[in-house]
């Protein structure tokens, strides 16, 4: 399994401010996919954003955007205009794309985001 | 549209007991997965089924068995539960078409405690 590292166990952000979550990964592949999943207290895993490694343009979904640095093997998530509903654990995940027929994910340990009112 | 469903939602077992966790998806996905989630370790893959009729080990398969009953259902069995298997278990499914990026859809999870 590929190694995915999230070095920040916890992050705190003031409502309406911006927070950035870091993620690095270890791979020798050139074709792969990266994801950020959100897990609120309900425990449900929700896809936040995805990035194809062959795309240079960073993915954006409303208030969520990524900074994908392929050479540095870095994939950070920026949450802008933070809202109370953003409070959750966030997981970075990697999926191989080279000759893969199983599409399994490797997850980081997660970052717990707290939003202060 | 139910997506991915799991039963039960909670379970307490004694060491040595057996049980089967059930998972079903109604999205006609080819691939299904079982993960466990432990504090500080994220989700780890136990077993997966890339397509109906096939199953393969993931990162942490010891102590578990799986059955891909049909395209919809993928069960996880603990033959002799151990306290180390106390965890939250997630089932997921995804489409599997080469060259396209498909997300995995997760069930609500099963919290299992082994005493």
Interface residues (C-beta under 8 A of the other chain):
Chain A: X1 X4 X6 X9 X33 X35 X42 X43 X44 X45 X47 X50 X52 X91 X97 X101 X102 X103 X104 X105 X106 X107 X108 X109 X110
Chain B: X31 X33 X35 X40 X41 X42 X43 X44 X45 X48 X50 X56 X58 X59 X88 X90 X92 X94 X96 X98 X101 X102 X103 X104 X106 X108 X109
